[in-house]
Amino acid sequence: MAKTLVIVESPAKAKTIGKFLGRNYKVKASVGHVRDLPKSKLGIDVENNYIPRYITIRGKGKVIKELKSEAKKVDNILLATDPDREGEAISWHLANILSLKENQNCRIEFNEITSKAIKNAVKKPRPIKKKLVDAQQARRILDRLVGYSISPLLWKKIRRGLSAGRVQSVATKIICDREKEILDFEPKEYWTIDLLLKTLNNSQNLEASFYGIDGKKVDLENSEQVNNIVNDIKDNTFKVVNVEKKLKRRKPYLPFTTSSLQQEASNKFGYSTKKTMLLAQQLYEGIDIEGEGTVGLITYIRTDSIRISDEAKVEAEKYIVDEFTKKYLAKQKRKAKNKKEAQDAHEAIRPTSVLRTPLAIKDSLSNDQYNLYRLIWQRLVSSQMADATFNSYNVDIVNGKYYFKAKGIKQEFDGFLKVYSFAKITEKELPEVKIDEKLNTEEIIPKQHFTKPPARYTEAALVKEMEDKGIGRPSTYSPTISTILSRGYIERENKALKPTELGILINGIMEEHFTNIVDVDFTANMESDLDKIEEGKMSWVKVIDDFYKPFEKTLEKAEKSIEKIDLTEKTDEKCEKCGNYMVIKHGRFGKFMACSNYPECSFTKSIINKTGLKCPICNGDIVIRKTKKGRFFYGCGNYPKCNFMTWNKPINRKCPQCDSILVVQNKKNKNIIKCSNKECKYKEEEEN
């Protein structure tokens, strides 16, 4: 019979750990949280030091009964939940349910799920850290006080199903503020003058751009200014007046934090933060590797630290020397310096063993798992490698009083780029030129441009903004974005996030009546206070009390001043069943049409957004549709009779090769126009 019961959160984690421990251990899963605040009421005694009233989560009775039964059969219990505040809180709840003593050495933690890490952890049990529990409990109570106070107000004044969380409201505001910037933006005209020059003894073109007059930088603002310059230079000779060559270094990227991993996975693979964390959780909890068994492939995935262990460094350095020779090893030890607000509770996200290369285990992973593991593995190994070096060339060219500059760059030593294949390298070579050398004009290219508004946030950009502003923590970025998407406050348009009408409305109410809740600095300071609770520098009761007393007064004032808002929009369309007029309503999944004679008539239908284009298959209307996950696509209005669909926006042009409809795909600064027929390879590019 097992002598020790080990409790973790997930069955996958239990399965992996169970293989590392012998027959004296029984590993069971709590399947996440076992206790929480009740859903039906506030569950916090605001009159008595904000004492939370926890209850068993519905559906967890069977799990708890099984854990209690197993606990009676063993001599020792170890709680091995995740090594963060939330994991500590889960262990604290389990300890209460299993009647463990407050100072009992029952808690173990590990940063990676490997045989060595687990066996070391079970030898070093410690008491539950109440300060970590207090910090997590304070966050939970704060979020409950905000959510369960403002949400009913929104239900009463607007409609049921709305919510206003502490961090989600700030994230929504950030997206709404950016949208306002875009709408208020007024483009400004500017010009560039590019040259194609050729040396007298060289057939290679040299590209240069206008810089200024008499060596001073000048911005080109209108066509008259540009025409004067072009007329002055077109018949004159260009001359090289300066050639500068410098050796530049490019340092490796730091190992991944939760935030930087989410950003890079989004930028490189288009993964949502939710998908990235799901894949990372799988890699962390353990994958069955052929010839090795189940093993955790990466370290703990919720971290804001860039620190890695000495053991990991030594293993990476040995791999680099053995695989690429010593010249690829970093010339000096790099000291990891975390951001000021980083908790640094765990290492950076890294492979549990550098020797387990992506190619070696590729057959045991799904494509998505492989992509993410390769990204993490390359990032860690490359972080311990030498700088990449480049020769940078700057050439100054004059024509009378006008200055032009040509720039080039050529890689000299690849360094860490040998491994980190995800880095962008754009080389641009220049022909050899000397001072006083004369250059012939091949072409003068003046071009008009207009400044562009700031881009909408992608998930990656929003995570970076939240991290930079100190809003939330590694474990909250992904759930926050998922929440405001599911509430219908924001939506995806291609990869960008934009606020919905509902999101703008809710944000307006929050800005007017709950200023502190949506204030970035206020929210960041609250995160700092939670950190101080963990460090034992502040009382969790005081932190909540300082927030709640003024918040309670704000809530009372808002209750009186917010007027009821009717979101229903009238239409001229009549109901197909009873003939009354249809109205547009807001539902959980967005707008829909309903009969104005409800509840006598319950007829509803979805709103069809026509593009004005015809289906290339059946000549029906092409309409804009939305998936359950909120992603837009374009399909035939005659579905399911006709199954034409495309993710890219159709345009009113036919393919010159096969006569199918053309679609446009946005890629950074270019629009890619291509054929909707997958078998046709027609493609053209144009600048945005």
C-alpha positions as CSV (number, residue, x, y, z in Angstrom):
1,M,0.0,0.0,0.0
2,A,1.2,3.5,-0.9
3,K,2.6,5.4,2.1
4,T,2.4,8.9,0.5
5,L,-0.5,10.6,-1.4
6,V,0.6,13.3,-3.8
7,I,-2.1,15.7,-5.1
8,V,-1.7,17.7,-8.3
9,E,-4.3,19.7,-10.3
10,S,-4.5,17.9,-13.6
11,P,-4.8,14.2,-14.6
12,A,-2.1,14.7,-17.2
13,K,0.3,16.0,-14.6
14,A,-0.7,13.2,-12.2
15,K,0.1,10.6,-15.0
16,T,3.5,12.1,-15.7
17,I,4.5,12.4,-12.0
18,G,3.2,8.9,-11.2
19,K,5.7,7.4,-13.5
20,F,8.6,9.0,-11.7
21,L,7.7,8.0,-8.2
22,G,7.8,4.4,-6.9
23,R,5.1,2.2,-5.5
24,N,5.2,4.0,-2.1
25,Y,3.5,7.0,-3.8
26,K,-0.1,7.4,-5.0
27,V,-0.6,10.4,-7.3
28,K,-4.2,11.9,-7.7
29,A,-5.6,15.0,-9.3
30,S,-7.9,17.6,-7.8
31,V,-8.9,18.6,-11.4
32,G,-8.2,22.3,-10.7
33,H,-9.9,24.3,-7.8
34,V,-12.0,22.4,-5.3
35,R,-13.4,25.4,-3.4
36,D,-14.4,28.9,-4.5
37,L,-16.8,31.8,-3.7
38,P,-20.4,30.9,-4.5
39,K,-21.7,31.9,-7.9
40,S,-25.2,32.9,-6.7
41,K,-24.1,35.6,-4.3
42,L,-21.2,37.9,-3.3
43,G,-19.9,35.4,-0.7
44,I,-17.8,38.1,1.1
45,D,-18.6,39.5,4.6
46,V,-17.9,43.2,3.9
47,E,-18.9,44.0,7.5
48,N,-16.5,41.6,9.1
49,N,-13.0,42.1,7.6
50,Y,-14.1,40.9,4.2
51,I,-14.0,37.2,5.3
52,P,-14.7,35.0,2.2
53,R,-17.3,32.3,2.5
54,Y,-15.9,29.4,0.4
55,I,-18.0,26.5,-0.8
56,T,-17.3,23.3,-2.6
57,I,-17.4,23.9,-6.3
58,R,-20.5,22.1,-7.9
59,G,-19.5,18.8,-9.4
60,K,-16.3,18.4,-7.2
61,G,-18.0,16.4,-4.5
62,K,-17.0,13.1,-6.0
63,V,-13.3,14.2,-6.4
64,I,-13.2,15.4,-2.8
65,K,-14.7,12.2,-1.5
66,E,-12.1,10.2,-3.4
67,L,-9.2,12.4,-2.1
68,K,-10.5,12.0,1.5
69,S,-10.7,8.3,1.0
70,E,-7.2,8.0,-0.3
71,A,-5.9,10.3,2.5
72,K,-7.1,7.9,5.1
73,K,-5.0,5.1,3.6
74,V,-1.6,6.9,3.7
75,D,0.8,8.1,6.3
76,N,1.7,11.3,4.5
77,I,0.1,13.8,2.1
78,L,2.0,16.1,-0.3
79,L,0.3,18.9,-2.2
80,A,2.1,19.5,-5.5
81,T,0.0,22.1,-7.2
82,D,1.6,24.8,-9.5
83,P,4.4,26.9,-8.0
84,D,2.5,30.2,-8.0
85,R,0.0,32.1,-5.9
86,E,-3.0,30.3,-7.4
87,G,-1.3,26.9,-6.9
88,E,-0.5,27.8,-3.3
89,A,-4.2,28.8,-2.8
90,I,-5.4,25.5,-4.3
91,S,-3.1,23.6,-1.9
92,W,-4.4,25.7,1.1
93,H,-8.0,24.8,0.2
94,L,-7.0,21.1,-0.2
95,A,-5.3,21.3,3.2
96,N,-8.5,22.6,4.8
97,I,-10.6,19.9,3.2
98,L,-8.2,17.2,4.3
99,S,-7.8,18.6,7.8
100,L,-4.1,19.1,7.5
101,K,-2.4,21.1,10.3
102,E,-1.5,24.7,9.5
103,N,2.3,24.3,9.9
104,Q,2.5,20.7,8.5
105,N,5.2,20.1,5.9
106,C,2.8,19.1,3.2
107,R,3.7,21.5,0.3
108,I,6.2,20.6,-2.4
109,E,7.0,22.6,-5.5
110,F,9.1,22.2,-8.7
111,N,9.8,24.2,-11.8
112,E,9.8,21.3,-14.2
113,I,8.2,17.9,-14.4
114,T,11.2,15.6,-14.7
115,S,12.3,12.6,-12.7
116,K,15.1,14.5,-11.0
117,A,13.0,17.5,-10.1
118,I,10.1,15.5,-8.7
119,K,12.3,13.2,-6.6
120,N,14.2,16.2,-5.2
121,A,10.9,18.0,-4.4
122,V,9.4,15.2,-2.4
123,K,12.4,15.3,-0.1
124,K,11.9,18.9,0.7
125,P,8.3,19.5,1.8
126,R,7.4,22.8,3.5
127,P,4.4,24.4,5.2
128,I,1.9,26.3,3.0
129,K,3.0,29.9,2.6
130,K,0.1,31.9,3.9
131,K,1.4,35.2,2.5
132,L,1.1,33.8,-1.1
133,V,-2.4,32.5,-0.2
134,D,-3.3,36.0,1.2
135,A,-2.2,37.7,-2.0
136,Q,-4.2,35.3,-4.2
137,Q,-7.2,35.6,-1.9
138,A,-7.0,39.4,-2.0
139,R,-7.0,39.3,-5.8
140,R,-10.0,37.0,-5.8
141,I,-11.9,39.1,-3.4
142,L,-11.1,42.4,-5.2
143,D,-12.3,40.9,-8.5
144,R,-15.4,39.6,-6.9
145,L,-16.2,42.9,-5.2
146,V,-15.8,44.7,-8.6
147,G,-17.6,42.1,-10.7
148,Y,-20.5,41.4,-8.4
149,S,-21.1,45.1,-7.7
150,I,-20.9,46.6,-11.2
151,S,-22.3,43.7,-13.2
152,P,-25.8,43.7,-11.7
153,L,-25.9,47.5,-12.3
154,L,-25.1,46.9,-16.0
155,W,-27.8,44.2,-16.1
156,K,-30.3,46.7,-14.6
157,K,-29.4,49.7,-16.8
158,I,-28.5,47.9,-20.1
159,R,-29.2,44.1,-20.3
160,R,-28.4,40.9,-18.6
161,G,-25.2,38.9,-19.2
162,L,-22.8,41.9,-19.1
163,S,-19.8,42.1,-16.8
164,A,-17.1,44.6,-15.7
165,G,-14.0,43.0,-14.2
166,R,-11.1,44.8,-12.6
167,V,-8.5,44.0,-15.2
168,Q,-10.8,43.3,-18.1
169,S,-12.2,46.8,-17.9
170,V,-8.7,48.3,-18.3
171,A,-7.9,46.0,-21.2
172,T,-11.1,47.1,-22.9
173,K,-10.3,50.7,-22.3
174,I,-6.8,50.3,-23.9
175,I,-8.5,48.9,-27.1
176,C,-11.2,51.6,-27.1
177,D,-8.6,54.4,-26.6
178,R,-6.6,53.1,-29.6
179,E,-9.7,53.0,-31.7
180,K,-10.4,56.6,-30.8
181,E,-6.8,57.5,-31.8
182,I,-7.4,55.9,-35.2
183,L,-10.8,57.6,-35.8
184,D,-9.3,61.0,-34.7
185,F,-6.2,60.6,-36.8
186,E,-5.6,63.2,-39.6
187,P,-3.1,62.0,-42.2
188,K,-0.2,64.3,-43.1
189,E,1.5,64.4,-46.5
190,Y,5.2,63.7,-46.8
191,W,7.5,62.9,-49.7
192,T,10.6,60.9,-50.3
193,I,13.2,61.1,-53.2
194,D,15.0,57.8,-53.9
195,L,17.8,57.5,-56.4
196,L,19.2,54.7,-58.5
197,L,22.9,55.5,-59.1
198,K,25.7,53.7,-60.9
199,T,29.4,53.9,-60.4
200,L,31.5,54.6,-63.5
201,N,33.3,51.3,-63.3
202,N,30.6,49.1,-61.8
203,S,27.4,47.8,-63.2
204,Q,25.7,47.3,-59.8
205,N,23.2,50.0,-58.9
206,L,23.5,52.0,-55.7
207,E,20.3,53.0,-54.0
208,A,20.2,56.3,-52.0
209,S,17.6,58.5,-50.4
210,F,17.2,62.2,-49.9
211,Y,18.5,63.4,-46.5
212,G,18.7,67.1,-46.4
213,I,20.4,70.4,-47.5
214,D,23.9,71.4,-46.6
215,G,24.3,68.3,-44.4
216,K,21.2,69.2,-42.3
217,K,18.1,66.9,-42.1
218,V,15.1,68.3,-44.1
219,D,11.6,66.8,-44.2
220,L,9.9,66.9,-47.6
221,E,6.3,68.1,-47.1
222,N,4.8,68.9,-50.5
223,S,5.2,68.4,-54.3
224,E,6.5,71.9,-54.9
225,Q,9.4,71.4,-52.6
226,V,10.2,68.0,-54.2
227,N,9.9,69.3,-57.8
228,N,12.4,72.1,-57.1
229,I,14.9,69.5,-55.8
230,V,14.4,67.1,-58.7
231,N,14.8,70.0,-61.2
232,D,18.0,71.1,-59.5
233,I,19.7,67.7,-59.4
234,K,18.5,66.0,-62.6
235,D,21.3,67.4,-64.8
236,N,24.1,67.6,-62.2
237,T,26.6,65.0,-61.2
238,F,26.5,63.1,-57.9
239,K,29.6,62.8,-55.9
240,V,30.6,60.6,-52.9
241,V,31.8,62.8,-50.0
242,N,31.9,60.2,-47.1
243,V,32.2,56.5,-46.7
244,E,31.8,55.0,-43.2
245,K,32.2,51.4,-42.3
246,K,31.3,50.1,-38.8
247,L,31.1,46.8,-37.1
248,K,27.7,46.3,-35.4
249,R,26.7,43.7,-32.9
250,R,23.3,42.1,-32.5
251,K,22.8,40.5,-29.1
252,P,20.8,37.3,-28.6
253,Y,17.2,37.5,-27.4
254,L,16.5,36.8,-23.7
255,P,14.9,33.5,-22.7
256,F,11.1,33.5,-22.6
257,T,8.8,34.9,-20.0
258,T,5.0,34.1,-20.3
259,S,4.4,37.5,-21.9
260,S,7.3,37.3,-24.5
261,L,6.4,33.7,-25.4
262,Q,2.7,34.7,-26.1
263,Q,3.9,37.7,-28.2
264,E,6.4,35.6,-30.2
265,A,4.0,32.7,-30.8
266,S,1.4,35.2,-32.0
267,N,3.9,37.0,-34.3
268,K,5.5,33.9,-35.7
269,F,2.6,31.4,-35.9
270,G,-0.5,33.5,-35.4
271,Y,-1.4,31.6,-32.2
272,S,-3.9,33.3,-29.8
273,T,-2.7,33.7,-26.2
274,K,-5.2,31.0,-25.2
275,K,-3.8,28.5,-27.8
276,T,-0.2,29.3,-26.8
277,M,-0.9,28.6,-23.1
278,L,-2.8,25.4,-23.9
279,L,0.1,24.1,-25.9
280,A,2.7,25.2,-23.3
281,Q,0.6,23.5,-20.6
282,Q,0.8,20.3,-22.5
283,L,4.6,20.5,-23.0
284,Y,5.0,21.4,-19.3
285,E,2.7,18.6,-17.9
286,G,4.3,15.9,-20.0
287,I,4.4,14.3,-23.5
288,D,4.9,10.6,-24.2
289,I,8.3,10.7,-26.0
290,E,9.2,7.6,-28.1
291,G,11.9,5.6,-26.3
292,E,11.8,7.8,-23.2
293,G,8.3,7.7,-21.8
294,T,6.2,10.6,-20.5
295,V,8.3,13.6,-19.5
296,G,7.8,17.3,-19.0
297,L,9.5,19.1,-21.9
298,I,9.6,22.7,-20.6
299,T,9.7,24.4,-17.3
300,Y,6.8,26.2,-15.5
301,I,4.9,28.4,-18.0
302,R,3.7,31.3,-15.8
303,T,6.7,33.4,-15.1
304,D,8.0,37.0,-15.4
305,S,11.6,36.0,-14.9
306,I,14.4,35.8,-17.5
307,R,16.7,33.9,-15.1
308,I,17.8,30.3,-15.8
309,S,19.5,27.9,-13.5
310,D,23.3,27.3,-13.5
311,E,22.6,23.7,-14.4
312,A,20.7,24.7,-17.5
313,K,23.4,27.2,-18.5
314,V,26.2,24.6,-18.2
315,E,24.2,22.1,-20.3
316,A,23.4,24.7,-23.0
317,E,27.1,25.8,-23.1
318,K,28.3,22.3,-23.5
319,Y,25.8,21.7,-26.3
320,I,26.9,24.8,-28.2
321,V,30.6,24.0,-28.0
322,D,30.0,20.3,-29.0
323,E,27.6,21.2,-31.9
324,F,29.0,24.5,-33.2
325,T,32.6,24.9,-31.7
326,K,33.7,27.3,-29.0
327,K,33.6,30.5,-31.1
328,Y,29.7,30.3,-31.0
329,L,29.7,30.5,-27.2
330,A,29.0,33.9,-25.6
331,K,32.3,35.6,-24.9
332,Q,31.3,36.6,-21.4
333,K,28.6,35.5,-18.9
334,R,25.4,37.5,-19.3
335,K,23.6,38.6,-16.2
336,A,19.9,38.3,-16.5
337,K,18.2,41.5,-15.3
338,N,14.5,41.3,-14.7
339,K,12.1,44.2,-14.9
340,K,11.6,46.1,-11.7
341,E,8.1,44.8,-11.1
342,A,8.9,41.2,-11.9
343,Q,8.3,38.7,-9.1
344,D,11.1,36.4,-10.2
345,A,9.5,33.5,-8.4
346,H,10.5,31.0,-11.1
347,E,13.0,30.5,-13.9
348,A,12.3,31.7,-17.5
349,I,10.5,29.2,-19.7
350,R,13.1,26.8,-21.1
351,P,13.5,23.2,-22.2
352,T,14.0,20.8,-19.3
353,S,16.9,19.4,-21.3
354,V,18.8,21.1,-24.2
355,L,19.9,17.7,-25.3
356,R,16.3,16.9,-26.2
357,T,16.4,18.7,-29.5
358,P,13.2,19.6,-31.4
359,L,14.1,17.3,-34.4
360,A,14.9,14.4,-32.1
361,I,11.3,14.4,-30.6
362,K,9.4,15.8,-33.6
363,D,7.6,12.5,-34.3
364,S,6.2,12.5,-30.8
365,L,4.7,16.0,-31.0
366,S,1.8,17.5,-32.9
367,N,2.7,20.2,-35.4
368,D,1.6,23.0,-33.1
369,Q,3.5,21.4,-30.1
370,Y,6.6,21.1,-32.2
371,N,6.4,24.7,-33.4
372,L,6.2,26.0,-29.8
373,Y,8.8,23.6,-28.4
374,R,11.2,24.5,-31.2
375,L,10.6,28.2,-30.5
376,I,11.4,27.7,-26.8
377,W,14.4,25.5,-27.4
378,Q,16.0,27.8,-29.9
379,R,15.4,30.8,-27.7
380,L,17.1,29.3,-24.7
381,V,20.1,27.9,-26.6
382,S,20.6,31.0,-28.7
383,S,20.5,33.2,-25.5
384,Q,23.8,31.6,-24.4
385,M,25.5,32.1,-27.8
386,A,27.8,34.8,-29.2
387,D,26.6,38.0,-30.7
388,A,26.0,38.1,-34.4
389,T,28.2,40.7,-36.1
390,F,27.5,42.8,-39.2
391,N,29.4,45.3,-41.3
392,S,27.4,48.5,-41.6
393,Y,28.0,50.9,-44.5
394,N,27.0,54.5,-44.7
395,V,27.7,56.5,-47.8
396,D,27.0,60.3,-48.1
397,I,26.4,61.6,-51.6
398,V,26.0,65.2,-52.7
399,N,24.6,67.0,-55.6
400,G,25.2,70.7,-55.2
401,K,23.7,71.5,-51.8
402,Y,21.6,68.4,-51.6
403,Y,22.6,65.4,-49.5
404,F,21.6,61.8,-50.0
405,K,22.5,58.8,-48.0
406,A,23.0,55.1,-49.0
407,K,23.0,52.4,-46.3
408,G,24.1,48.8,-46.5
409,I,24.6,45.9,-44.1
410,K,26.4,42.5,-44.5
411,Q,26.6,39.7,-42.0
412,E,30.1,38.9,-40.9
413,F,29.4,36.2,-38.2
414,D,26.1,34.6,-37.6
415,G,26.6,33.9,-33.9
416,F,23.3,33.1,-32.2
417,L,21.5,33.4,-35.5
418,K,22.9,30.0,-36.3
419,V,20.3,28.6,-34.0
420,Y,17.5,31.2,-33.6
421,S,15.9,30.7,-37.0
422,F,13.0,33.0,-36.1
423,A,15.0,36.2,-36.1
424,K,14.7,38.5,-39.1
425,I,17.9,39.2,-41.1
426,T,17.8,41.6,-44.1
427,E,21.1,42.1,-45.8
428,K,21.7,44.9,-48.2
429,E,25.0,45.1,-50.0
430,L,26.5,48.2,-51.5
431,P,28.9,48.4,-54.4
432,E,32.4,49.5,-53.4
433,V,32.7,53.3,-53.7
434,K,35.4,55.8,-52.8
435,I,35.4,59.4,-51.6
436,D,35.2,61.9,-54.5
437,E,34.0,59.2,-56.8
438,K,31.4,60.4,-59.4
439,L,28.1,58.6,-59.9
440,N,25.8,58.5,-62.8
441,T,22.0,58.9,-62.4
442,E,20.0,55.9,-63.5
443,E,16.6,57.0,-62.1
444,I,15.2,59.7,-59.7
445,I,12.0,58.5,-57.9
446,P,10.0,61.0,-56.1
447,K,7.1,59.5,-54.1
448,Q,4.2,60.9,-52.2
449,H,3.2,59.3,-48.8
450,F,0.7,60.0,-46.0
451,T,1.3,59.3,-42.4
452,K,-0.8,56.3,-41.1
453,P,-2.8,56.0,-37.9
454,P,-1.5,53.8,-35.1
455,A,-2.3,50.1,-35.8
456,R,-5.0,48.3,-33.8
457,Y,-3.7,46.0,-31.1
458,T,-3.1,42.4,-31.9
459,E,-3.2,39.9,-29.0
460,A,0.6,40.0,-28.9
461,A,0.7,43.9,-28.8
462,L,-2.0,44.0,-26.1
463,V,-0.1,41.6,-23.9
464,K,3.0,43.7,-24.3
465,E,1.1,46.9,-23.4
466,M,-0.5,45.2,-20.4
467,E,3.0,44.0,-19.2
468,D,4.6,47.4,-19.9
469,K,1.8,49.2,-17.9
470,G,2.0,46.7,-15.0
471,I,-1.6,45.5,-15.6
472,G,-2.2,41.9,-14.5
473,R,0.4,39.3,-14.2
474,P,1.7,36.3,-16.3
475,S,-1.3,34.1,-15.3
476,T,-3.9,36.8,-16.2
477,Y,-3.0,38.0,-19.7
478,S,-4.6,35.2,-21.6
479,P,-7.8,34.8,-19.5
480,T,-8.4,38.6,-19.6
481,I,-8.3,38.7,-23.4
482,S,-10.5,35.6,-23.7
483,T,-13.1,37.2,-21.3
484,I,-13.5,40.5,-23.2
485,L,-13.7,38.5,-26.5
486,S,-16.4,36.2,-25.1
487,R,-18.4,39.1,-23.6
488,G,-18.5,40.7,-27.0
489,Y,-16.7,43.9,-25.9
490,I,-14.0,43.4,-28.5
491,E,-13.8,41.3,-31.7
492,R,-11.1,40.1,-34.0
493,E,-10.7,41.6,-37.5
494,N,-8.1,39.5,-39.2
495,K,-5.5,39.4,-36.4
496,A,-6.4,42.9,-35.0
497,L,-8.6,43.5,-32.0
498,K,-11.2,46.2,-32.3
499,P,-14.0,47.3,-29.9
500,T,-17.6,46.5,-30.6
501,E,-20.4,49.0,-30.2
502,L,-21.2,47.3,-26.9
503,G,-17.6,47.5,-25.8
504,I,-17.5,51.2,-26.5
505,L,-20.7,51.7,-24.6
506,I,-19.6,49.8,-21.5
507,N,-16.2,51.5,-21.6
508,G,-17.9,54.9,-21.7
509,I,-20.0,54.1,-18.7
510,M,-16.9,52.8,-16.8
511,E,-14.9,55.9,-17.7
512,E,-17.6,58.3,-16.6
513,H,-18.7,56.5,-13.4
514,F,-15.9,54.2,-12.3
515,T,-12.8,56.2,-13.1
516,N,-10.4,54.3,-10.8
517,I,-11.4,50.9,-12.1
518,V,-10.3,51.8,-15.7
519,D,-7.4,53.9,-14.6
520,V,-4.2,52.2,-15.8
521,D,-2.0,53.6,-13.0
522,F,-4.6,52.7,-10.3
523,T,-4.7,49.1,-11.6
524,A,-0.9,48.8,-11.8
525,N,-0.6,50.1,-8.2
526,M,-3.1,47.5,-7.1
527,E,-0.9,44.8,-8.6
528,S,2.0,46.3,-6.7
529,D,0.0,46.1,-3.5
530,L,-0.8,42.4,-4.1
531,D,3.0,41.9,-4.5
532,K,3.5,43.6,-1.1
533,I,0.9,41.3,0.5
534,E,2.9,38.3,-0.8
535,E,6.1,39.9,0.6
536,G,4.4,40.4,4.0
537,K,4.7,44.2,3.7
538,M,0.9,44.9,3.7
539,S,-2.2,43.4,5.2
540,W,-4.6,42.0,2.7
541,V,-7.6,43.3,4.7
542,K,-6.2,46.8,4.6
543,V,-5.6,46.7,0.8
544,I,-9.2,45.6,0.2
545,D,-10.6,48.1,2.8
546,D,-8.7,51.0,1.2
547,F,-10.2,50.1,-2.1
548,Y,-13.8,49.1,-1.1
549,K,-14.8,52.0,1.1
550,P,-14.5,54.7,-1.6
551,F,-15.7,52.2,-4.3
552,E,-18.9,51.6,-2.3
553,K,-19.7,55.4,-2.4
554,T,-18.9,55.5,-6.1
555,L,-21.3,52.6,-6.7
556,E,-24.1,54.3,-4.9
557,K,-23.6,57.5,-6.9
558,A,-23.5,55.5,-10.2
559,E,-26.7,53.7,-9.3
560,K,-28.5,57.0,-9.2
561,S,-26.9,58.7,-12.1
562,I,-26.8,56.0,-14.8
563,E,-30.0,56.1,-16.9
564,K,-31.4,53.0,-18.4
565,I,-30.2,52.4,-22.0
566,D,-32.3,50.7,-24.6
567,L,-30.0,48.9,-27.2
568,T,-32.9,47.9,-29.4
569,E,-32.8,49.4,-32.9
570,K,-35.9,49.7,-35.1
571,T,-35.9,48.5,-38.7
572,D,-38.3,48.7,-41.7
573,E,-38.2,44.9,-42.1
574,K,-41.4,42.9,-41.2
575,C,-41.6,39.7,-39.3
576,E,-42.0,36.6,-41.6
577,K,-44.5,35.0,-39.1
578,C,-46.7,37.8,-37.7
579,G,-46.1,40.9,-39.9
580,N,-44.9,43.2,-37.1
581,Y,-41.7,45.2,-37.5
582,M,-38.4,43.5,-36.7
583,V,-35.9,45.1,-34.3
584,I,-32.2,44.6,-33.8
585,K,-31.2,43.4,-30.4
586,H,-27.8,42.6,-28.7
587,G,-27.3,39.0,-27.6
588,R,-24.5,37.0,-26.1
589,F,-23.0,36.3,-29.6
590,G,-23.6,39.8,-31.0
591,K,-26.5,41.5,-32.8
592,F,-29.6,39.6,-34.1
593,M,-33.0,40.4,-35.4
594,A,-36.2,39.7,-33.4
595,C,-39.9,40.4,-33.7
596,S,-41.0,43.6,-31.9
597,N,-44.1,41.6,-30.9
598,Y,-42.1,39.5,-28.4
599,P,-43.1,37.5,-26.3
600,E,-46.3,36.9,-28.4
601,C,-44.1,36.2,-31.4
602,S,-40.6,34.7,-30.7
603,F,-39.3,34.8,-34.3
604,T,-35.6,35.7,-34.6
605,K,-33.0,35.5,-37.3
606,S,-29.4,36.4,-37.8
607,I,-28.3,39.7,-39.4
608,I,-26.9,39.3,-42.9
609,N,-24.1,41.7,-43.8
610,K,-23.9,41.8,-47.6
611,T,-20.6,42.7,-49.3
612,G,-22.3,43.8,-52.6
613,L,-20.4,41.0,-54.4
614,K,-21.7,37.9,-56.1
615,C,-20.7,34.3,-55.4
616,P,-18.5,32.9,-58.2
617,I,-20.1,29.5,-57.9
618,C,-23.9,30.2,-57.8
619,N,-24.2,34.0,-58.2
620,G,-25.7,34.4,-54.7
621,D,-24.8,37.2,-52.4
622,I,-21.4,37.0,-50.6
623,V,-22.0,37.9,-47.0
624,I,-19.8,38.5,-43.9
625,R,-20.1,35.7,-41.3
626,K,-18.6,35.1,-37.9
627,T,-17.3,31.8,-36.4
628,K,-18.2,30.8,-32.8
629,K,-14.8,32.0,-31.8
630,G,-15.5,35.5,-33.2
631,R,-13.4,35.2,-36.4
632,F,-14.9,36.8,-39.5
633,F,-15.0,35.1,-42.9
634,Y,-16.8,35.6,-46.2
635,G,-19.3,33.0,-47.5
636,C,-22.2,32.5,-49.9
637,G,-25.6,33.6,-48.6
638,N,-27.0,30.4,-50.1
639,Y,-25.1,28.2,-47.6
640,P,-25.5,25.2,-47.1
641,K,-26.6,24.8,-50.8
642,C,-23.4,26.6,-51.8
643,N,-20.3,26.2,-49.7
644,F,-18.1,29.0,-51.2
645,M,-16.1,30.7,-48.4
646,T,-12.8,32.6,-47.9
647,W,-11.0,34.1,-44.9
648,N,-9.7,37.0,-47.0
649,K,-11.8,40.0,-48.1
650,P,-13.2,39.6,-51.6
651,I,-12.9,42.6,-54.0
652,N,-14.9,43.6,-57.1
653,R,-12.4,42.2,-59.6
654,K,-12.1,38.9,-61.5
655,C,-8.9,36.8,-61.8
656,P,-7.3,37.5,-65.2
657,Q,-6.2,33.8,-65.4
658,C,-9.3,31.8,-64.3
659,D,-12.1,34.4,-63.9
660,S,-12.6,33.6,-60.2
661,I,-13.2,36.4,-57.7
662,L,-10.0,38.1,-56.3
663,V,-9.4,38.5,-52.5
664,V,-7.1,40.8,-50.6
665,Q,-4.8,39.7,-47.8
666,N,-3.1,42.3,-45.5
667,K,0.5,41.6,-44.8
668,K,2.2,44.3,-42.8
669,N,2.8,47.2,-45.3
670,K,1.5,45.4,-48.3
671,N,-1.8,44.1,-49.7
672,I,-1.5,40.7,-51.4
673,I,-4.2,40.4,-54.0
674,K,-4.7,36.8,-55.0
675,C,-7.2,34.4,-56.6
676,S,-9.9,32.8,-54.4
677,N,-9.5,29.6,-56.4
678,K,-6.9,27.7,-54.5
679,E,-5.8,25.9,-57.6
680,C,-4.9,29.2,-59.3
681,K,-1.6,30.8,-58.4
682,Y,-2.3,34.3,-59.6
683,K,-1.0,36.9,-57.1
684,E,-0.1,40.6,-57.1
685,E,1.2,43.0,-54.5
686,E,0.4,46.7,-53.7
687,E,1.5,49.0,-50.9
688,N,-1.1,49.9,-48.2
